[in-house]
């Protein structure tokens, strides 16, 4: 009886080996690390940091909602996204809580003619406009700054980015990391540990990234990475101001249909 059991196990093992050789069995690690052209995979665009690409399964996810949860606003979230913005034809920001510095962004190699800043009057208006931008398919990267977001809106934004096929990210305070979210990817950004990472780089040039929710994978360990700077690419001409969404035309231009407002209130 034991010999028959051993023979059955051997036969099953041989059958499984043949299936795997034919590629008939899905393997998570193989899926995440398949060979792709450098810097741009079917999953997404490289972050510019090998360790972070590994965490994200190949790069910034395309067609999937991302949440960046900040311990402190301005901890390096924009510099972290610079390599992605360099690769995008159209980038839209919804209600950043500060006035973007055009000269600094241009010095970092960002083509400001590709960047649109949208100011809205109310968080619900911001959510709706971001949804339109994501599902339009004409915006490669859409960033929205929010505090509390209802679950139904998170689902709508996830469906919108999946429909449009671009990159979409919500930037929120880390207080909301404890709340559930349908976003497949959730990253917490914080100041690095002084004793970890590249100790030759100043703390202001480093950031700790903890991917505590990853699609199809367990949470990753927090990693300490060095942020990109203006040497990423040659500076482009520096305009005197950033392009901003005009008011009016709410029906004809879904990305730019919310009125500009003065100041940036918290949502």
N, C-alpha and C positions, 0 to 999 in steps of 0.2 A: 504493500500500500504506500509506504514511504517513497519507494522508488518511483511509483506512478506520479505521486505528488511532485517530486523533484523534476520529473520529465515534463509535467504540465507547466511548472514555473519556467523551465528553460525555454519551452516553446513560446510561452507568453512573452518572455524577455526578447526572444528573437523577433517575434511579430512587432513588438513595440519599437525595437531598433530599426526595423525596415520602415515603419511608419515615420519615424523621426528623420531618417535619411531622405525620405521623399518629401519632407516638409509638411506632412499631414497633421502633425501635432504642434499646436501653438505653444511656444515657450516664451515666458515673459522676458527673461533676460536677453534671449536672442532677438526678440522684437525691439527691445530698447536699444540694443547696441549693433543693429545691422549697419552695414557699410553704406555711407551716403557721402555726396560731395561735401568737402569741408565748408563749414560755416552755415550751410543751409540744408536742412534735412526735410523729409516729408512731414515730420512732426513739427518742426519749427526752425527758428533762426538761432544760431549759436549766441550764447551770452557773452562770449569772449573769455570765459573762464572755464577751463576744462572740468574742474571739480563741480561747478554749478551745472554745466551741461550734463554731467553724469547724474546729478540729482534730478534734473528735469527730463531725463530720458532722451537727450539730444539737443535741447535748446528751449527757447521760449515757446510754449505750446501755441499752436495755430488752431483756431476754431474752438478753443476751450477757454472758459472764463478763469482769470487769474485774480487772486486777491493778494495785495501787499499790505501787511499790517505793521504799522510803524510804532516803535516805542517812543520815538520823537520825530516830529515833522522836520524834514530837512536833514535826515541822518545819512543821506546818500542815495535815496531812491531814484532820483533823476539820473545821476551818474551811473547807477547800476543799469539803467535802461538805455544809455547812450548807444551802445553797439547795435541794439535793435532799432533805435530811431534812425541811425545812419543808413540802415538797409530798407527803410520804408519810404514809399513815394508820397504818402499822405498821412500825417499824424494830427490827431485832434485831441485837445485837452479840454475837459469840462471843469470849470471852476477851480483851478488851482488856488490854494488859500493865500498865495502871495503873488506879487506882480513879477512875472518872468523877466529876467535880465537878458535882453536881446544880445548885447555884446558878449556876455559870457557864454551863451549858447552857441553863438556864431564862432567864437574862439575855440569851442569844443568840437567844431567841425560839423555842426548841424546846419543844414540848408533851411533857413527860416522861411523861404517861400513855400516849403512843404508843410509848415506848421500852422494850424488854426487854433486860436484860443476862443472858447465859447463861454460867455457869462450868462447865467440864468438867474431868474428871480426866486425860484423855489426848488427844493430838492426833488419834488415830484416832476417838475418840468425838466430838471436835469436828467432824471432817470429816463423819461420818455425820449428826450432828444438823443441821449446816449444809445438807447435801444435802436433808434432809427439809423444812427451812424454805423452801429455794429452790423446791422442786417443789410445795409445798403450794398456792401461789397466793394465800395469805392474808398474805404478808409483802412489802411494797412494796420494802423495802431490807434486805439481809442483808450484814453486814460480818463477816469472820472474820480474826483475826490468826494468822499462821502463819510458820514458817521453811521447812524443807524440806517439799515436797509431792510425792508420787509422781505420775507422769504419768497413771496410771489414775484417780487421784482427781481430777485436774484435768479429765479427760474427763467423769467422773461429775458434777462440779459444773457444767460447761458444759451438759450435757444437762439437769440439774435446773433451772437458771435459764431455759433455753429452754422447758422444759415449763411452769414456773410463770409466766413472762412478766414477772417483776419485775426488780429491779436487784440484782446480786450482785457483791461485790468482796472480793478477798483482799488483805490488807495485809501486806507482807513486807519484809524487809531488802533493800537494793539489791544485796547480794552475789548474789542469785538472778536478777538481770537477765541474767546471762550464760547461764543455763540455758534450754533450750527450753521452750515452754509452748503448750498448745492454746488458751489464753485469746485471744480475738480482739483484745483491747485491753490494752496494757501501757504504763503511764505511770510514769516515774521522777520522783520528787519530791526536790528538793534546795534548799539555800540559794541565793538569787539572787546574780547578779554585782552587785557594788556600783555598777558604772558603767552598769547597764542598767535598763530598766523605769522606773517612776515614782519618781524620785529624791526626791520630796517625801514619800513614804511611808517610815516606818522599815523597816529590814530585817526586823524581827520580823513585819511585816504583809505581807511579800511572799514569794513562793515561785516557784521555777523548775519548770516542768512540761515534760517531754520525752516525747511520745508516740512511742516508738521501735517500736511495733507497732500498726498500725491495720488493721481489717478492710477489705479491698478497696482499700487505698491504701498509698502509700509512707510510710515514717517521716516525721514532721513535724519541723520545727525546734523546738528548745526555746524556750519562751516564758516571760517573766517577768511574773507577774500579781500584783495586789494582792488580798489575801485579804479575805473578808467579815468583818464584825464584828457586834456586837449590834444595830446599827441596821438590820439586814436586815428585821426585823419586830418588832412590839411584844412585850415580855416577857410570858410567861404566868406564872400563879401558881407560886411556888417551893415545891415539896414538900421535906420534910426529907431524903428519900432517893429513890434511883431504884428503880423496880420491878425485881425480880430473879426469875429462874426458880426456882420451888420444886422441892425434891427430890421423888422419887417419881413415880407416875403415868407410868411410862415408856412405856406402850402407848397410853394414851388421848390424850396431848397431845404430838405429835411435836416441836413446837418447843421445849417446855419439859421434855423428858424426861431431861435429864442432871442429875446431882446438882450442887448448889452446892459449891464448894470454897473453902478459904481460901488466899489468895495466888494468884499467876498465874505458873506456870512457863513457861519458853520451850519451844516445840515444836521 
